[in-house]
Amino acid sequence: MTTTNTEKTVSPGKEPPKMPGALPLLGHMIEFGKNPFDYMMRLRKTLGEIGEFRMFHQKMVLMTGPEANEAFFRAPDAQLDQSQAYKIMTPIFGKGVVFDAPPHKKDQQLKMLMQVLRDKPMRGYAQVIVQEVEQIIDQWGDAGEIDLLEFMKELTIYTSSHCLLGDEFRYELNEEFVKIYHDLEKGLSPLAFVFPYLPLPVFRRRDKARARLQELVTGIIAKRAQKPEKSEDAFQILIEASYDDGSRLSAHEITGMLIGTIFAGHHTTAGTAAWTLLELARRPEQLELVLNELDQHFGADGEVTFQSLREIPVLENVIKEVLRLHPPLIFLIRKVMQDFHFKDYKVKAGKYVCASPRVSHRIADIFPDPEKFDPDRYSEARQEDARPFSWIAFGGGKHKCSGNAFAMLQLKAIFSILLRRYTFELIDDKDTYQDDFTQMVVQPKSPCRVRYIKRTGIKEGAVESTRNNEQESAQTGSGFQIKIDRELCQGHATCMTEAPELFQVDDAGNVTVLQENPPLDLLEKARQAEKYCPTKAIKIESQ
């Protein structure tokens, strides 16, 4: 366990080692910009788990590996501030929204957004996603070719907007919203991290799209106010939400938070979905394992439900391995507000620290043969991701991506339909499918061509749920204990759904354990709560 920062403040510490080769004014920006991943891998190989480089005038400290990641993710906001590091999002989300809001206001806004991603609404999303997938492939026919990345961008914007924003954006404003979102997304360039308001065409389009979206939001709020029936989507939740002082969100704030909601549901998922199919198409033996699981679990026409999507571990492990090798975010950043200590090092206030999922995921001591695509890493026998803060595709700590559970649900629902209907082949040489590091969110390079072929001869009828077979028998002993890491808990309320006798989660996301010494007949429910907690904040210990 890493020594805590409060314990280390008595020691002056030494500064992190610095990467050589910084240029006047530019620092390491040219090298970093060519391929950020290669540069950060070289930094770790040269300097170890902590090292400093410079992007223009900003001093950046890269921290990699489980211990460094834990120190990074567990540091309090007063020391490592996420908001200061993500001012890049201010032109997109808006002034005073999320990362640009004062801490007390930002916390309230994030709790409002969490209502959308809690366990209860999530249970209705699977059918919506299935409907969208079936609709988009309805005209495919027996075979054809597509640009996979463009297809996944289109599909995931449909699924995300339908689940999270409601019918107006999905059906009435679909084409215009897709264009708006495209312009907002293009505003996320590496240059925007340092100079977000340069008078460049891409930033002008970003700002125009943000203003137009607010016009649309204002109009929909007015129309919904005239309707007697209330919607149950994210949009309506935000319309009805209020701050602690009773004040409601403005149209400006609702617009920014809706953008944030979609970014959580779409921003990174399209690339992950594309890479999942590409990696399976590269490896027919892995694709066969996934198809066998889906065929046995669902059959040709088996219903896809929230619960059934929990019971396809082969596909889930494939997605986890895709996220290990191709995490969408190059790095995660915090600004040092108070001197930050890690082991024998001190990072002075004013610098930035960053964690890199892609680099940490390629540490051979944690993930042997790290370049190999190997979904069995996450099997019960191996559990290579069991060490805390080793697998960080969604970040970690209290700021772990709140949309992680939705992203996994969305991906599994998409493939539970797509892979039962069609199989996929690469059109170009497999080595031409590479990551594109010119964007802030890493996706496969375009074009990304694949061929689809309709499947035949799928087994009829799905097998019964395996959940009952997976249940543990009651263990001997006097009982068990529930431990909650409250720094990790985000209030998804999955635990309350799985075991209402043991957990209560209030509207603010605070969890209460209802029984201090629960009986053994509730052990299985407690284990389910532990297993499905999106942030792994629950630990069940036998007594």
N, C-alpha and C positions, 0 to 999 in steps of 0.2 A: 504493500500500500504506500502510495506517495506521501511524503511528509507534507502536512498542510501548510498553506501560505502563512497563517497566523503564527504557526510555530517557527517559521523560518525568518520572520521579519527582524529577529534579533541579530541575524547574520547579514553582513553587508553584501555577500555574494559577488560573483564575478560576472562580467557581461558575456552574453552568448558569443561564440566564435563567429567571425564574419566571412562571407564568401569573397574571394578575391575577384578582381576584374571589373569593379564598378567604374563606369564612365562618368565624367563630369556631367552634372545636371540629370542625365538619363539613368544613372545607376546601372542596375542589371535589367532594365526594362526591355531592351532589344533581345537579349538571350531568353528572358522569361516569355516574351511575346511570341517567339518562334514556336515554342512548345513548352507550356508551363509545367506539364507533367515531367518531361525529361529533365527540365531544370531542377525541379524539386527533388527528383530521384537522385540527381547528381549532388545536390546540397546534402541530402541525408548520408549519401555514401562518403562525402568529403568531411562533413562536420559532425555527423551523428544525429541523435534524436532532437537536438535543438541547434539552430543556426540562423544567422541574420543575413538579409539581403536588402537591396534598396530599389524601390520603384519610384522613379523621379526623386522627389524630396522625402517620400515616406519611407521610414525604416520599418521593415517587416521581419518578424521572427517566426520561422517555421518550426512547429513542434509535431513530432510524429511518434507513433508507437503507443501501446496501451497506457503506460504510466503518464506520458506527456498528454495524451488525449484526455485522461481522467482529470488531470490538473486543469486543463483548458476548459472542459465542459462543466466542472463543478465549481469553478471560481465564481464568486458573487458578482452581480451586475455592477456594483459600486467599484469593483476592481477591473474586471474585463467587461466592457460595455458593448453589447451587440448593436445597440441603436446607433452609436457613433460610427461603427464600421459599415453600416448599411445605409448610409445617406444616399447611396446610389439608387435606392428604391423611392426616395422622396418625390422625384418628379412623376413617378408612376402611381404610387399609392396616394400621394397628395400631402400637402403641408398639414402637420398636426395629426397624421394618421399613422398608426402602428409605430414604425421605427422613428418617426419624426415627432411623436407625441411625448409629453412629459412622462416619466416612469409610472406615476400612479394612474394616468389616463391610458397609457399603452397596456398596462396589465388588465384594465377593465375591458379594453377593446379585444384583447386576445381571448379573454374569457367569453365574450360575446361570440367570437368566431368558433370557439370550442363547442358551443351548443350545436353547431351544424355538424360537427364531426364526432359527436358522442355516439355511444353504442346504439341507442334507440333509433335515431334516424338512419344510421348506417344499415340497419337490417332491411330497409326498404329499397336500398340502392341497387342491389344485385339484379332485380328484375328490370329496372330501368336500363342498366348497362346491357343486359342481354337483348332487350328490345332494340337498342341502338345498333348493336353488332349485326343482328339478324337483318335489320332494315338496310344497312349499308352494303351488305354482301348479297342481297337478294337478286341483284342484276348481274352477278359475276358470271354465271353459266358454268360450264364444265372445266374451263381452263382459261388462263390469261396472264398478263404481266402487269405489275404495278411498281411505282416507286414507293417502297415500303415506308420510308420515313414520312413522306407526304401523306400517305394513307393513314398512318398512326396519328399524325398531327390532326387530321380531319376527324378521325374517329374519337380521339380523346377530348377534343374540344366539344364534340356533341355530347359525349357521356358526362363530362364534367359540368357543362352548362345546364344540361337537363337535370342532373341530380342536385346541383347546388344552387342554381339561379332560378330555375322554374321555367314554365312553359313560354313566357313572353320572349325570353332570350333564345330559347331553343327553336321556336317555331315562327314567331312574328318578326324577330330581329336577327335571324340566324346569319344571313350573309353579311350584313353590316357589322354585326358583333365579331365575326371571324376576322374581318379586315381590321377592325379596331384593335382586337387582341394582338394580331400580327404586328401592327405598328408599335404597340406597347412593348411587346417582347423584343423587337429589334432595338429598342432603346436601351437594352441591357448589353452594353459592350464594355470590354475592359477599360476603355478610355473614360467611360462614365464614372468609374470608381474614383478617379482623380479630378476630372473636369466634367461634371454632369450637366453643365449649362452652356457648353460651347455652342455657338450658333451654327450647328451642322444640320444638314437636311434630315438626317435620321432622328435627331433630337427634336427638331421642329415637328416632324410627323408624330413622334411620341406625345408631345404636348397637345397637339391638335386632337389626337385620338382620345386623350384623357378628358379634354373639355367636352368632346362630343358624347362620350360615354356618360358624363354627368348629366347632360341634357336628357338622354334617354332614361336614365335612372329617375330623374325628377318627374318625367312624364308618367312612368310606370307607377311611382308612388301615388301620384294623383289619381290614376285610374283605379288602383287597388282600393283606395280610400272610399270609392263610390260603390264597391261591390259588397254585398252582404256576407258572402262566404269568404273565409280566410284561407290563403294558401298555407302550405306546411313546408316551404322550402327555405333555404338560407336567406334569401332576399326578405321574406316576411319576418323571419327571426330578427334580422337587423332593423327592419322598420319598427318593430315593437320593442326593441331593446332600449334600455335606459342606463345612464350612469348612476353611481351611488347617490348623487344629489337629485335624481329624478329627471334630469334633462335627457331629451332624446337625441339620437344621432342626426346630424345634418345630411342633406343629400350629398354634399362633398365627402363626408366621412363614410357614408354608406357606399358610395362609388369606390373609394379607396379600399374598403374592406371586402367588397365583392371581388375586386381585382385580386386582392390577397388570397381570397378563398379559391379562385380559379387557378392562381399560380400554384397553390398547394395541390390542386387536383389534376392539373394538366402540365404545368411548367416543366416538370422533369419526367413525367410518365411516358410521353410520346417516344422519347429516345430510348428509354428502358424497354418499352414494348417492342420497338424495332430491333434492338439488340437481342432480345430474347428469341425472336424468330430467326435472326441471323445466326446466332450461336447454335440453335437447334438444327438449322439447315446445314451448317458446317459439319454437324456430327449426327449422322443418321441413327447411330446406336442410342444416343441420348434422346432423340426425337421419338424413337420406337418405345422407349421406357415411358415417356410422357403420354404417348397415345394409348399404350396399354392401360395406364392408370385411369385416364379419362374414359376410355371405353368401358372398363370394368365398373367404374364408379357411376357413370351417367348412362351408359348405353348409347343408343342412337338418338333418343329423344328424351332422356332423363331431365327432370327439372333442375335448373340451377338456382340454388337458394343460398342465403347467407350461411346457413349451417353446412351445407354440402361443400361450399368453397373452403371450409376449414379442414376438410378431410382429404386433401390431395397433396400430400407432402412431397411427392416427386417433383411436381410442377413448382411448388413453393420453393424447394431447394434450388431448382434451376434459376428461378428469378433472383434468389439471394446471391447465387454465384455470378449472375449477370451484373448485379449491383456491386459486387465486390470488384469485378474487373473493369466495369464501366460506370462508376458512380457519376451522376450527372453534374455535380458541382466540383469544380477544380479545387477549391479550398473554402473553408469557413473562417470568418474573420471576426476579431474582437479588438477594440481599442483599449489600450492599457490606461486606466484612469488613476490607479494607484500602483506603485511599484509592485511587480508580480514576481514571486519566487518559485522556482522549480529546481529541486535538488540543490546543487551548488551555484545556481545561476540566478541573476536578478535582471529582469527586463524593466527598464525605467518607464515611468509614466510618459505618455505622449507617443510611444511606439505602437505598432500593431502586432498582434500575434495571430497566427493562423494554423489551423489543422487541415491536413489533406487526407480525405478518405482513400484516395487512389494510392497514395504513397504508403499509408499505414496498412492497406490491404495487401501490399506486396512485400511484407516482412516475412522472410522465410522461417524464422523461429516461431511465428504464429501460424502462418499458412504455408506449409511445406510445398515445394515446387510451385511457387506463387503464380507463375504465368500459365499454368495448366488450368483449363476449364474442368472443374471437378465438383459437381453438385453434391457428391457424397461427403464432402467436408462437413456438412451440417447434419449428418445422420446421427442417430442415437449413439452409435459406436464411436464416432470420431469427435463430433462437437467442437470443431476447430474455432468456432466463434464464441465458445462459452466464456472465455476470459473477458471480463468487463472492459468495454471501450476498445475492443480489438476490431470489431466489425461496426463501422460508423457511417454506413451509406446514408442514413437519415439523421446524422448528427448524434447527439447524446445529451444527457443531463436534462435540466428543466426546459431547455430551448430545443430539444429534439423536435424535428419536423412534426407538427401536430397533424399533418395530413398523411402520415406514414400508413396508418391503418386503412385509410381510404385508397391510397395508392396501391397497396397490396390487394385489396378487394377488387379494385378496378382491373388490375392486370390479370388476376386469376379468372375473373368473370369473362373478360375478353377472350382469353385463350381457351376457356372451357367450351366456348362456342366455335371460335375460329378454327381450332385444331381438330375438332370433331367433324367439321364440314370440309376442310381443305388441308392438303399437305403442301409444303413449300420447298422450292429449290432455288439455289443461287443462279443468277444468269451470268454474272461476271466471275472472274477468278476470285477465290475465297480471300486471298490476301489483299484484294483491292478494297475490301470493306474495313475501313479504319475510322477511328474517332476523329472528329473535327474540333481542334483546340482553338479555333479562331473565335468561338462564341463563348460567352460566360457559362452557358449551360451546354455541356458536352453531349453531342449526339453523333450518329454515324454521318460520314461525309455523303453529300449528294453528288450524283444520283446514287440511289440505293435500290437497285432493281432486283426483284424476285419474281419467280413464276409460281402461280398457284394452280393446283390440280384437285378437282373434286374427289373426295374419298367415297369409296363404296364398300359394302360388306361389313359395316360396323355392327357389333353385337347388339342384339335387341334387348332392351330392358336393363335398367341400372341395378347394380347390386345394392343391398341394404346398407345403410350407414354403418360405418365401422366404429362409431363412437362407443357403442356399448362394449365392443370387444376390447377397446383401449382402456376401459375404466379399471382402476386399480382395485384390488381386493383390500378390505380393511386391514390395516397393519396392527399388530399387537402393540400394546403400550397404553399409556394413560391418556393420550390425546396428542394435540399438535398445537403449534404456535404460528401466528400470522405476523410477519414483519413487513412494514411498508417503508420504502425509501421515499420520503416526501419531497426530496429534491428532484426525483425522477417523475413523480406522479403529475399528470397533466389534467386529470379529471375526465378521462374518456368515459368512465362509468361502466366499462365492460365488466368489472368485478361485481358490481351491484346486479347486473343482469344475470350473471352466472350463479351468484350466490347471495340472494337478497337477505338470507338469514345471517350473513356474516358481514356484509358491507353496505354502507349507506354513503351516497355521494350527493352533496347539496348542489344548488344551482350555481354556486361559485366554484365548484370543482373540488371542494374539500372532502376528503374521504374519512369515514369513521368506521373502525372495526367494532362490530356490535357485540361480539362475544369474546371475552378475554381468554377463556378456556373452552373452546368449542368441542363438542362431542365428535367421536370418530366417524359417526355416520354422515358427517358433513365434510369429511376429508376430500372426497372426490370432487365435490363442488368447489372446495378451496383450491384444489389442484387445477381445475379448469380455469378459475379466475387467475391463477398464477400463469398458466400457459398462454392465455389469450390477452393478457395485459399488454397493450401496444408499446409501453415504455419499459417493461420488465421491472416495474417498481415493487412487485409483490414477491415475497419469499415465504414458502411454507416449510416449517421445520418440525419434524416429529419429536415428541418428548419421550 
